[in-house]
Amino acid sequence: MRTHNCNELRESDVGKKVVLEGWLAGIRDLGAVVFFVVRDFYGITQGTATDEKMKETLRAIPRESTVRVTGEVIMRSSPNPSLPTGLIEVVPSEVEILGLCSEQLPFEVANSLAQKEDVRLKYRYLDLRNPLVKDKIVMRSKIISEIRRLMTERDFLEIATPILTSSSPEGARDFIVPSRLYPGTFYALPQAPQQYKQLLMTSGFDKYFQIAPCFRDEDARADRSPGEFYQLDIEMAFATQEDVFALLEDVLPKIFTKFTSAQVDGAPFRRIKYRDAMELYGSDKPDLRNPLIIKDVTALLGDKVPMFAGKTVKAVAVENFDKPRSFIDKTVIATAVANEIENVYWFKTDADGNINGGIAKFVTNLDEIKQHLGIDKNAFVALVAGEKGIIEKQAGVLRTILGTSLDLLEKNVYRFCWIVDFPMYELNDEGKVEFSHNPFSMPQGGMEALKTQNPLEILAYQYDIVCNGYELSSGAVRNHSPEIMVKAFEIAGYGIDTIESKFSALYNAFKFGAPPHAGIAPGVDRMVMLLLNEPSIREIITFPMNRNARDLLMNAPNTVTDLQLKEANIMPVIPEKKEEKPENE
């Protein structure tokens, strides 16, 4: 239907008769001449009309209509070297409307990024016409293609696993699907292909991967899309934690290096124990671009500052601090309060190394403090105090606030690390022991550890891969022993009946000789988000839901007919509308 796309014509094409097709992106009417721009997937080409009849034809065509332009290529009188087609233009002999834009545009396509997100999502098909938006989706496709190439080169088989499966008692909330054939029973959309990929290993497959869709009924965040997301799902038979590390330390740097000019960490990635990560960074997904380190100063200040009595005290120190008191109040403390940190304490040292400000009057052992924190002159120290186990995270937030507000983060780099040695169990809000990570993980020490150690001291072969403060993935060496599985679930309060009802396929398969196996599943969405330096994950998803988990384009979720409900054997519960009170009440 066309001889060239809108990014193809060059100076060598001058004199040719061509046919272009695309969207009428803009018209500039100067009276004697009408300039117009045709845009397609590949780019844009300018056209120029001086013929009176052609000018009237162009003036009558609404912008964003699809058109076919037949004409001759000429040199532009005013070249635009910033465009690939900037040296030429097309003089049309015929312009035909292929698809009329008969509605008023809700926004200018070229200006779609400036619109409210919900408006963009409602008219996503217009938003995606903006090259700045479209290019992110194109890049996503290229990244996924490269992932597939690298995994296939390493002898991994891409295998699709089922979408309709059974509900799991662990993890996030399931999306459930009622069964028509079996009234009162439900399928669930998979939160991850966890059991299936382990069953593949038990079936004799050696290396599996999949760009897997996963479904979790979770609230949206900037780095997490509600509803569904995609991950590079990986599993390896006869593999250890080290085998998984070696694979990711090979594949991830190649992907990041191919799609960015930034510095990318190579193998081996830094390994940080979970407890060390919480102590040093206040997070199990530390941003290593931030040079600040958290220090425990309980022994040095706990009995000297009245507000610290009986509490754990954490400090974050900054050298070469030259900000005024207003910065401390309006940026550091105000941001901390916005992040639900009730009290931030502080003091400074001046050009002579003397202490002042904040809690300075309570600090009588300054030399000892300076040595412990590694500071001297012109330093700022922020402190938080509270219950151990909680205060580490608050200190981590404080570290992030200082690192970002003072612009201390390394630029143009990707810093990877492994977080290892996660605890197998933790206490929930009711004080009961539960799994802290993946329930299918192998405990370090195996059955002996489960039988003899305090559950809260047992470590697991679990690991996270972190990049620039984002958790790309969790992974684990799997528990492939039925006996160890029963004991592990027993400690978490689940009987063998739970295993047999919820994980019967996995449990029974392991009885027939399962290989040791391990895996991981880096998030594709987060990977693309990082590579494109996008703060919102919705920007790199073609048709995302909004932050309230609504698909504004397709108007989902929505109601269904009574017949559909009857066939699915379900009855909806419609919340009663509360009676609105008069305004004067």
PLY file of the C-alpha trace (Angstrom):
ply
format ascii 1.0
element vertex 585
property float x
property float y
property float z
element edge 584
property int vertex1
property int vertex2
end_header
0.00 0.00 0.00
3.01 2.32 0.35
6.37 2.64 -1.36
8.25 3.94 1.68
7.68 4.47 5.39
7.81 7.93 6.94
11.39 7.58 8.16
12.88 6.23 4.93
13.17 8.97 2.31
16.56 10.62 1.85
18.33 13.04 -0.49
18.96 10.14 -2.90
15.20 9.77 -3.37
14.72 13.28 -4.79
12.68 13.14 -7.99
10.94 9.86 -7.14
7.19 9.45 -7.09
6.30 7.92 -3.72
3.31 6.79 -1.69
3.32 7.39 2.07
0.67 6.33 4.58
0.25 7.36 8.18
-1.41 9.84 10.48
-1.77 13.51 9.67
0.26 14.70 12.65
0.12 18.43 12.00
-0.63 21.24 9.57
0.98 24.69 9.39
-1.01 26.98 7.15
0.92 30.04 5.92
-1.64 30.96 3.31
0.54 30.76 0.23
1.90 27.40 1.35
0.60 24.64 3.60
3.13 22.47 5.39
1.94 19.15 6.77
3.53 16.23 8.59
2.71 12.56 8.13
3.67 10.23 10.96
3.79 6.43 11.02
5.41 3.86 13.30
8.86 4.58 11.88
9.02 8.38 11.88
7.75 11.53 10.19
7.96 13.14 6.75
7.08 16.72 5.87
4.93 17.60 2.90
4.43 20.97 1.18
1.43 22.11 -0.84
1.14 25.30 -2.90
-1.62 24.20 -5.26
-4.88 25.86 -4.20
-7.00 22.73 -4.56
-4.50 20.63 -2.60
-4.28 23.27 0.13
-8.06 23.17 0.56
-7.99 19.39 0.66
-5.40 19.41 3.43
-7.19 22.12 5.41
-10.33 19.97 5.49
-8.65 16.88 6.93
-8.79 16.64 10.76
-5.46 15.98 12.43
-4.79 12.35 13.45
-6.79 11.06 10.48
-4.94 8.33 8.58
-4.04 9.38 5.03
-2.37 8.17 1.86
-0.10 10.77 0.28
1.07 10.33 -3.31
3.65 12.82 -4.51
7.17 13.70 -5.60
10.22 13.98 -3.37
12.05 17.32 -3.49
14.80 18.97 -1.47
13.60 21.03 1.49
14.13 24.74 1.21
14.73 24.86 4.98
16.47 21.62 5.97
16.07 20.17 9.47
19.27 18.22 10.21
17.84 16.86 13.49
15.39 14.66 11.53
16.41 11.63 9.45
14.05 12.90 6.72
15.00 16.53 7.34
16.65 17.17 3.96
13.60 16.32 1.83
9.87 16.88 1.62
7.03 15.56 -0.51
4.90 17.65 -2.85
1.54 15.83 -2.97
-0.39 15.18 -6.16
-3.07 13.26 -4.27
-4.11 12.95 -0.62
-6.67 10.31 0.33
-8.33 9.84 3.72
-8.02 6.22 4.86
-9.47 6.66 8.33
-11.24 9.84 9.39
-10.64 11.30 12.86
-14.27 12.29 13.42
-14.05 13.07 17.15
-12.43 15.99 18.90
-9.04 14.96 20.26
-8.96 14.76 24.10
-5.37 16.01 23.97
-2.62 16.79 21.50
-0.73 13.57 20.77
2.63 15.33 20.89
1.71 16.68 24.32
0.25 13.49 25.82
2.91 13.13 28.51
1.71 16.39 30.07
-1.83 15.05 30.59
-3.19 13.44 33.75
-2.38 9.74 33.86
-6.01 8.59 33.92
-6.77 10.59 30.77
-3.75 9.09 29.03
-4.81 5.56 30.02
-8.41 6.07 28.92
-7.15 7.10 25.48
-4.05 4.92 25.52
-4.26 4.31 21.75
-3.70 8.06 21.25
-1.03 8.22 23.95
0.89 5.43 22.20
0.99 7.45 18.98
3.36 9.83 20.73
6.84 8.66 19.67
8.17 9.34 23.18
5.65 6.86 24.59
5.82 4.36 21.72
9.62 4.14 21.86
9.46 2.78 25.43
7.27 -0.11 24.28
9.58 -0.74 21.32
12.54 -0.86 23.70
10.66 -3.29 25.93
10.18 -5.61 22.96
13.87 -5.43 22.06
14.94 -6.16 25.64
12.67 -9.20 25.84
13.99 -10.45 22.48
17.55 -10.15 23.77
16.62 -12.02 26.96
15.20 -14.86 24.87
18.31 -14.96 22.70
20.69 -15.11 25.64
18.71 -17.78 27.46
18.35 -19.95 24.36
22.08 -19.65 23.68
22.66 -21.09 27.14
20.56 -24.17 26.35
17.46 -23.11 28.28
14.14 -24.30 26.87
11.25 -21.82 26.77
8.20 -23.68 28.07
4.75 -22.18 28.69
3.02 -23.17 31.93
-0.75 -23.04 32.67
-2.63 -19.85 33.42
-5.57 -21.54 35.15
-4.25 -23.28 38.26
-5.07 -23.79 41.94
-5.03 -21.26 44.74
-2.04 -21.11 47.06
-2.23 -20.24 50.78
1.05 -18.33 50.65
1.99 -15.00 49.10
-0.29 -12.23 47.86
-4.03 -12.39 47.19
-5.07 -14.60 44.29
-7.29 -13.69 41.39
-9.83 -16.51 41.49
-11.89 -17.87 38.59
-15.15 -19.74 39.27
-15.61 -23.13 37.65
-18.69 -23.69 35.50
-18.36 -27.48 35.48
-17.62 -27.89 39.19
-19.95 -25.63 41.20
-18.45 -24.14 44.33
-14.85 -24.62 43.19
-12.39 -22.13 41.76
-9.30 -21.86 39.66
-6.70 -19.21 40.43
-4.48 -17.21 38.11
-0.85 -18.04 38.94
1.03 -15.64 41.19
4.09 -17.26 39.61
4.76 -20.57 37.80
6.55 -21.77 40.95
5.16 -25.29 41.27
5.03 -25.96 37.56
8.67 -25.09 36.97
9.71 -27.31 39.89
7.59 -30.11 38.42
9.44 -29.63 35.13
12.70 -30.29 36.93
11.19 -33.40 38.51
10.01 -34.43 35.03
13.59 -34.52 33.78
13.90 -31.15 32.07
17.26 -29.59 32.83
17.01 -25.86 32.08
13.73 -23.96 31.79
12.83 -20.34 31.21
9.73 -18.38 30.35
8.71 -14.73 30.00
5.95 -15.56 32.43
2.78 -13.59 33.15
2.05 -13.47 36.88
-1.14 -12.31 38.57
-1.42 -10.84 42.07
-4.28 -8.88 43.55
-2.05 -6.19 45.04
-2.18 -2.43 45.33
-0.21 -0.40 42.82
3.11 1.28 43.56
5.50 3.23 41.40
7.57 0.07 40.84
4.73 -2.47 40.84
1.77 -2.76 38.52
-1.50 -4.02 39.98
-3.01 -7.16 38.52
-0.38 -8.63 36.25
3.32 -8.40 35.59
5.97 -10.35 33.70
9.11 -12.06 34.93
12.03 -13.94 33.44
11.20 -17.23 35.12
14.21 -19.57 35.41
14.78 -23.01 36.92
17.81 -25.32 36.73
18.11 -28.98 37.73
21.14 -30.31 39.61
22.00 -26.72 40.43
23.21 -24.82 43.47
22.91 -21.22 44.55
26.28 -20.60 42.89
24.98 -21.86 39.53
22.10 -19.38 39.64
24.46 -16.56 40.57
26.83 -17.43 37.72
23.97 -17.41 35.20
22.54 -14.03 36.26
26.00 -12.47 36.57
26.54 -13.50 32.95
23.16 -12.55 31.49
22.18 -9.34 33.31
25.35 -7.32 32.54
25.02 -8.26 28.87
21.40 -7.05 28.76
22.11 -3.82 30.61
25.27 -3.08 28.64
23.46 -3.59 25.32
20.66 -1.15 26.14
22.44 1.58 28.09
25.61 3.62 27.92
25.87 3.68 31.71
28.48 1.81 33.71
27.21 -1.68 34.61
28.57 -3.87 37.38
30.14 -7.08 36.09
30.68 -10.42 37.77
30.93 -11.15 40.57
28.15 -9.04 42.07
28.61 -7.99 45.66
27.03 -10.37 48.19
25.48 -8.99 51.35
23.94 -11.06 54.12
20.37 -10.10 54.93
21.16 -9.11 58.51
24.15 -7.03 57.37
21.97 -5.30 54.77
19.49 -4.29 57.46
22.24 -3.09 59.78
24.27 -1.15 57.21
21.55 0.10 54.86
18.25 -0.35 56.71
16.82 -2.24 53.74
17.02 -5.64 52.08
17.13 -3.85 48.72
19.91 -1.32 49.28
20.82 1.27 46.69
24.60 0.92 46.53
24.93 4.17 44.59
24.31 5.85 47.94
27.63 6.06 49.84
26.04 6.60 53.27
26.24 3.83 55.86
24.12 3.38 58.99
25.97 3.04 62.29
24.66 1.79 65.62
25.43 4.34 68.34
23.34 2.85 71.13
26.36 2.14 73.31
27.69 5.68 72.80
24.52 7.75 73.15
21.85 5.52 74.65
22.52 6.61 78.24
23.47 10.23 77.48
20.38 11.52 75.64
17.16 11.33 77.72
15.01 10.60 74.65
17.15 7.56 73.83
16.75 5.74 77.14
16.06 2.05 76.60
16.03 2.38 72.82
18.23 1.28 69.94
19.89 4.31 68.34
20.99 4.49 64.70
22.99 7.27 63.05
23.62 8.37 59.48
26.58 10.74 59.11
27.34 13.07 56.20
30.71 14.71 55.66
31.27 18.10 53.98
27.82 19.28 54.99
27.20 22.93 54.06
23.41 23.23 54.20
21.56 25.76 56.41
19.20 24.97 59.28
16.23 25.48 56.96
17.39 22.50 54.86
17.45 20.30 57.94
13.94 21.35 58.96
12.21 21.60 55.59
13.89 18.75 53.74
15.34 16.17 56.10
12.91 16.30 59.01
9.81 17.16 56.95
10.46 14.30 54.52
11.07 11.92 57.41
7.74 12.89 58.98
6.04 12.34 55.61
7.51 8.82 55.73
6.00 8.22 59.19
9.20 8.75 61.18
8.02 10.68 64.20
11.34 11.97 65.49
14.65 12.70 63.78
17.43 13.94 66.06
20.61 15.58 64.83
23.74 17.56 65.51
26.53 19.14 63.40
30.22 19.81 63.65
31.59 23.16 62.49
34.75 24.13 60.63
36.74 23.63 63.81
35.22 20.23 64.54
33.10 21.51 67.45
29.56 20.24 67.96
26.43 22.40 67.72
22.71 22.23 66.97
20.02 19.68 67.74
20.99 17.36 70.63
24.55 18.76 70.83
24.17 19.68 74.50
23.74 16.00 75.45
26.79 14.75 73.56
29.74 14.79 75.95
31.86 12.13 74.22
32.32 13.90 70.88
35.76 12.49 70.06
34.52 8.95 70.56
31.45 9.65 68.41
33.52 11.22 65.62
35.89 8.26 65.55
33.04 5.75 65.46
31.22 7.59 62.65
34.37 8.49 60.72
33.70 12.24 60.72
35.49 15.38 61.85
34.77 18.91 60.59
31.68 20.20 58.78
29.68 17.03 59.32
25.99 16.40 59.87
24.65 13.46 61.88
21.00 12.41 61.78
19.71 9.92 64.35
16.61 7.84 65.01
15.80 5.83 68.12
13.29 3.11 68.79
12.60 -0.60 68.98
15.15 -2.91 67.41
13.74 -4.56 64.29
11.79 -1.41 63.43
14.38 1.31 63.83
16.66 -0.25 61.19
14.07 0.42 58.50
13.57 3.99 59.71
17.31 4.54 59.54
17.21 3.14 56.01
14.60 5.71 55.03
16.73 8.43 56.60
19.76 7.22 54.63
17.74 7.46 51.42
16.45 10.94 52.26
19.95 12.26 52.89
21.48 10.51 49.89
18.90 11.82 47.43
18.34 15.31 48.87
22.09 15.96 49.02
22.58 14.49 45.53
25.13 11.96 46.76
24.09 9.05 44.55
26.51 7.92 41.86
25.42 8.98 38.40
25.00 6.86 35.29
25.73 3.51 36.93
23.93 0.26 37.66
25.02 -1.31 40.95
24.00 -4.94 41.45
24.17 -7.00 44.62
22.91 -10.30 45.99
21.15 -10.33 49.32
21.74 -13.77 50.81
21.11 -15.78 53.97
17.53 -14.74 54.53
15.88 -16.10 57.68
13.67 -19.10 56.96
11.01 -17.94 59.44
9.81 -14.80 61.16
7.14 -13.82 63.69
3.90 -12.36 62.36
1.88 -9.64 64.09
0.25 -12.27 66.33
3.63 -13.60 67.44
3.32 -16.84 65.48
6.10 -18.37 63.40
5.56 -18.12 59.65
7.64 -18.35 56.48
9.53 -15.12 55.90
10.22 -15.70 52.21
9.54 -18.61 49.86
8.00 -21.66 51.59
9.54 -23.99 49.00
13.13 -23.07 49.92
15.74 -25.42 51.31
16.76 -24.56 54.88
20.49 -24.27 55.43
21.42 -27.35 57.41
18.47 -29.34 56.05
16.45 -31.53 58.38
19.02 -31.26 61.17
18.51 -27.49 61.35
14.73 -27.84 61.41
14.92 -30.33 64.27
17.55 -28.70 66.47
17.66 -24.93 65.85
15.43 -22.12 67.03
13.19 -21.50 63.97
13.99 -17.79 64.03
17.72 -18.58 63.71
17.41 -20.93 60.74
18.69 -19.46 57.49
17.47 -20.48 54.06
19.10 -20.81 50.66
17.15 -17.78 49.52
18.51 -14.80 47.67
17.42 -11.54 46.07
19.05 -9.75 43.17
18.96 -5.97 43.71
19.83 -3.14 41.32
19.96 0.54 42.30
17.59 0.03 45.20
15.05 -2.10 43.32
14.52 -5.77 43.99
14.65 -7.36 40.56
13.93 -10.84 41.80
13.78 -13.37 44.58
15.10 -16.87 44.15
16.00 -19.97 46.09
17.48 -23.41 46.17
14.31 -25.50 46.32
13.34 -27.96 49.00
13.11 -31.18 46.97
12.73 -33.56 49.93
9.16 -34.56 50.98
10.31 -35.18 54.57
11.99 -31.78 54.89
8.95 -30.13 53.28
6.59 -31.66 55.85
8.80 -30.56 58.74
9.28 -27.04 57.33
5.54 -26.52 56.92
4.87 -28.02 60.34
7.04 -25.35 61.98
5.03 -22.67 60.14
1.78 -24.13 61.47
0.68 -26.17 58.47
-0.11 -29.87 58.74
0.53 -32.49 56.11
-3.12 -32.14 55.11
-2.36 -28.60 53.86
0.56 -29.86 51.79
-1.48 -32.70 50.34
-4.43 -30.44 49.47
-2.62 -27.33 48.24
0.68 -28.74 46.93
-0.23 -32.35 46.24
1.34 -32.46 42.77
4.68 -31.14 44.00
4.68 -33.21 47.19
3.79 -36.44 45.41
6.23 -35.81 42.55
9.10 -35.43 45.01
8.40 -38.96 46.25
9.49 -40.28 42.84
13.05 -38.98 42.96
13.43 -35.21 42.54
16.75 -33.63 41.56
18.24 -30.79 43.59
17.16 -27.66 41.76
17.27 -23.90 42.06
15.82 -20.91 40.31
15.04 -17.22 40.17
12.67 -14.88 38.32
13.90 -11.32 37.57
11.05 -8.91 36.90
10.96 -7.91 33.25
8.88 -4.79 33.94
11.30 -3.51 36.57
14.27 -4.33 34.36
12.84 -2.25 31.51
11.87 0.49 33.95
15.47 0.71 35.19
16.99 0.64 31.71
14.72 3.46 30.54
15.20 5.39 33.80
11.43 5.59 34.25
10.15 6.37 37.77
6.74 4.79 37.04
6.38 1.18 35.91
3.16 2.04 34.07
5.16 3.98 31.49
6.76 0.80 30.13
3.60 -1.35 30.03
1.57 -1.18 26.82
-1.90 -1.19 28.37
-1.49 -0.72 32.13
-4.13 -0.41 34.80
-4.17 2.79 36.78
-3.04 3.05 40.40
-6.54 2.02 41.53
-6.33 -1.26 39.58
-8.79 -0.15 36.91
-8.37 -0.62 33.19
-9.83 2.69 32.03
-9.45 1.80 28.37
-11.51 -1.40 28.51
-13.58 -0.32 31.53
-12.52 -3.25 33.68
-13.47 -4.59 36.14
-17.08 -4.44 35.03
-20.38 -6.20 35.66
-21.48 -9.31 33.77
-24.92 -10.63 32.87
-27.12 -12.70 35.16
-26.75 -15.61 32.75
-22.96 -15.46 33.03
-23.21 -15.44 36.83
-25.60 -18.38 36.77
-23.32 -20.38 34.47
-20.37 -19.66 36.75
-22.37 -20.76 39.81
-21.74 -17.55 41.73
-23.83 -14.83 43.28
-22.31 -11.36 43.66
-22.46 -9.52 46.96
-23.28 -5.87 46.27
-22.34 -3.58 49.18
-25.22 -1.44 50.36
-24.86 2.23 49.65
-24.51 4.28 52.80
-27.08 7.01 53.23
-25.43 10.35 52.66
-25.71 12.82 55.51
-26.83 16.37 54.86
-23.94 18.83 54.66
-25.03 20.69 57.82
-24.52 17.52 59.87
0 1
1 2
2 3
3 4
4 5
5 6
6 7
7 8
8 9
9 10
10 11
11 12
12 13
13 14
14 15
15 16
16 17
17 18
18 19
19 20
20 21
21 22
22 23
23 24
24 25
25 26
26 27
27 28
28 29
29 30
30 31
31 32
32 33
33 34
34 35
35 36
36 37
37 38
38 39
39 40
40 41
41 42
42 43
43 44
44 45
45 46
46 47
47 48
48 49
49 50
50 51
51 52
52 53
53 54
54 55
55 56
56 57
57 58
58 59
59 60
60 61
61 62
62 63
63 64
64 65
65 66
66 67
67 68
68 69
69 70
70 71
71 72
72 73
73 74
74 75
75 76
76 77
77 78
78 79
79 80
80 81
81 82
82 83
83 84
84 85
85 86
86 87
87 88
88 89
89 90
90 91
91 92
92 93
93 94
94 95
95 96
96 97
97 98
98 99
99 100
100 101
101 102
102 103
103 104
104 105
105 106
106 107
107 108
108 109
109 110
110 111
111 112
112 113
113 114
114 115
115 116
116 117
117 118
118 119
119 120
120 121
121 122
122 123
123 124
124 125
125 126
126 127
127 128
128 129
129 130
130 131
131 132
132 133
133 134
134 135
135 136
136 137
137 138
138 139
139 140
140 141
141 142
142 143
143 144
144 145
145 146
146 147
147 148
148 149
149 150
150 151
151 152
152 153
153 154
154 155
155 156
156 157
157 158
158 159
159 160
160 161
161 162
162 163
163 164
164 165
165 166
166 167
167 168
168 169
169 170
170 171
171 172
172 173
173 174
174 175
175 176
176 177
177 178
178 179
179 180
180 181
181 182
182 183
183 184
184 185
185 186
186 187
187 188
188 189
189 190
190 191
191 192
192 193
193 194
194 195
195 196
196 197
197 198
198 199
199 200
200 201
201 202
202 203
203 204
204 205
205 206
206 207
207 208
208 209
209 210
210 211
211 212
212 213
213 214
214 215
215 216
216 217
217 218
218 219
219 220
220 221
221 222
222 223
223 224
224 225
225 226
226 227
227 228
228 229
229 230
230 231
231 232
232 233
233 234
234 235
235 236
236 237
237 238
238 239
239 240
240 241
241 242
242 243
243 244
244 245
245 246
246 247
247 248
248 249
249 250
250 251
251 252
252 253
253 254
254 255
255 256
256 257
257 258
258 259
259 260
260 261
261 262
262 263
263 264
264 265
265 266
266 267
267 268
268 269
269 270
270 271
271 272
272 273
273 274
274 275
275 276
276 277
277 278
278 279
279 280
280 281
281 282
282 283
283 284
284 285
285 286
286 287
287 288
288 289
289 290
290 291
291 292
292 293
293 294
294 295
295 296
296 297
297 298
298 299
299 300
300 301
301 302
302 303
303 304
304 305
305 306
306 307
307 308
308 309
309 310
310 311
311 312
312 313
313 314
314 315
315 316
316 317
317 318
318 319
319 320
320 321
321 322
322 323
323 324
324 325
325 326
326 327
327 328
328 329
329 330
330 331
331 332
332 333
333 334
334 335
335 336
336 337
337 338
338 339
339 340
340 341
341 342
342 343
343 344
344 345
345 346
346 347
347 348
348 349
349 350
350 351
351 352
352 353
353 354
354 355
355 356
356 357
357 358
358 359
359 360
360 361
361 362
362 363
363 364
364 365
365 366
366 367
367 368
368 369
369 370
370 371
371 372
372 373
373 374
374 375
375 376
376 377
377 378
378 379
379 380
380 381
381 382
382 383
383 384
384 385
385 386
386 387
387 388
388 389
389 390
390 391
391 392
392 393
393 394
394 395
395 396
396 397
397 398
398 399
399 400
400 401
401 402
402 403
403 404
404 405
405 406
406 407
407 408
408 409
409 410
410 411
411 412
412 413
413 414
414 415
415 416
416 417
417 418
418 419
419 420
420 421
421 422
422 423
423 424
424 425
425 426
426 427
427 428
428 429
429 430
430 431
431 432
432 433
433 434
434 435
435 436
436 437
437 438
438 439
439 440
440 441
441 442
442 443
443 444
444 445
445 446
446 447
447 448
448 449
449 450
450 451
451 452
452 453
453 454
454 455
455 456
456 457
457 458
458 459
459 460
460 461
461 462
462 463
463 464
464 465
465 466
466 467
467 468
468 469
469 470
470 471
471 472
472 473
473 474
474 475
475 476
476 477
477 478
478 479
479 480
480 481
481 482
482 483
483 484
484 485
485 486
486 487
487 488
488 489
489 490
490 491
491 492
492 493
493 494
494 495
495 496
496 497
497 498
498 499
499 500
500 501
501 502
502 503
503 504
504 505
505 506
506 507
507 508
508 509
509 510
510 511
511 512
512 513
513 514
514 515
515 516
516 517
517 518
518 519
519 520
520 521
521 522
522 523
523 524
524 525
525 526
526 527
527 528
528 529
529 530
530 531
531 532
532 533
533 534
534 535
535 536
536 537
537 538
538 539
539 540
540 541
541 542
542 543
543 544
544 545
545 546
546 547
547 548
548 549
549 550
550 551
551 552
552 553
553 554
554 555
555 556
556 557
557 558
558 559
559 560
560 561
561 562
562 563
563 564
564 565
565 566
566 567
567 568
568 569
569 570
570 571
571 572
572 573
573 574
574 575
575 576
576 577
577 578
578 579
579 580
580 581
581 582
582 583
583 584
